[in-house]
Amino acid sequence: QVQLVESGGGLVQAGGSLRLSCAASGRSFSGYDMGWFRQAPGKEREFVATIRWSGGSTYYAGSVKGRFTISRDNAKNTLYLQMNSLKPEDTAVYYCAASNPYYTFRTRPQDYVAWGQGTQVTVSS
């Protein structure tokens, strides 16, 4: 099983940017499709973005499309989420997660087999 550790969260003003990182160890990182999810207080965990094991294809939630970019560096065993034009409604704990490769994009938390501990992102208005 792969182990995941997120970093890069923090407090930022609306309109600002942050880049989250997710460092992987254990089983081969490059063998997994990867995703980012977020969970705000009192809300269910929601899908943000996903990227195929090769890095060749990505898919985004409508609420972040055009503002967030998911990427990965398999040589460094690291997943990234570049977040631009942040809004107060982006405030949440952000989690990275690993999924076994599949023929289509996976957006449900139950389809992911490993999770990081989360990193807090707070966007002030």
N, C-alpha and C positions, 0 to 999 in steps of 0.2 A: 504494500500500500504506500502511496505517496504521502508525505507530510508537507503541509503548507503553512507559511507564515506571512501575513500581510504587514505592510508598513506604508507610511506616507500620509496617513490621515492627519487632520488638524482642523483649525478654525480659519475660515476665509470669508471675506466679504462677498456679497452677491456680485456676480460678474467676473470674479476671480477664477483662478485655475489651481488644480492640484494634480499630482501624478501619484497614483497608488502602485505599489509593487507587491508581488507575491512570490516569495522564494520557495522553491520546491526541493525536497530531498527524498531519498528512499528509492522507490521504483522509478523507472525511466519516465521523466517528465514528458519527453517528446512523444510518448505513446498515448497520451491523454488529450482529449478535447478539454478545453478549459472554459470556465465561466466566471462572471462577476454577478453577485446578487447583493441586495441591500435590504435592510429592515429598519424601519422607523418605529419609535415607541408606539405600542398599541396596534401595530399593523402587521400583516403577514409578510414573510420574506418574499421579495419580488425580484424577478429576473431583470438584469441590466444589459449584459452583453455576453457573447460567447465567441470562441475562436476554435477552428479546427486544429488537430494535432500538428499539421504541417504549417499552420499560420496562413494558409492560402485563402481561407474564407472566414468571414465574420458576419455576425447578426446582432442587431440591437433592438432593445425596447423602443417603442415609439417616443417615449418621454425623454430619451437621451440621444436619439439619433441626430447626428449633425453637431452635437456638442461633445460627446464622449468618443474616445477611440481606444479599442482594445488591441493589444499587440503582445507578442511573445518573442523571447530569445531562447531558443532551445539549447544553444551552446552554453548559456548562463543559467539554465533551469529557472527562468524568471518570466512571470506574467506581469503585464502592465495595464493600467487603465488611466489614460490621460483625460482629465475632466476639465473642460473649458466652459466659460459662460455659466458658471454655477449659479443656482437659484436656491432660495431658502428651502424649497420643497425637495431638494436633493439631500437634505440633512438626514443622516441614517448611519447605522453601522454597515460597513461594506465588507463582504466576504468573498474570497476566491474559492473556487471549487473545481474538482476534477471529475471528469466523466469518461467512461470507456467509449472509444470511438463508435460512432453511429452514422447511418447514412443521411440523417437530417439533423438540423440544429435542435439541441435540447434546451428547453426553457423552464422545466419543472424542477424544483429543488430535489424531489425524490429520485430524479434520474442521475444525480451526482453522488459519487461514492466516497469522496474525501473533501473535507472542509478545513479552512483556516479558522483562527480564533476571532477574526474580525478586526477592523480598524475604524475608529469613529471619524466621520466627516460632519462638520457643522458649518453651515453657511448662514451668515448673519445678513439681515436686510439693511 
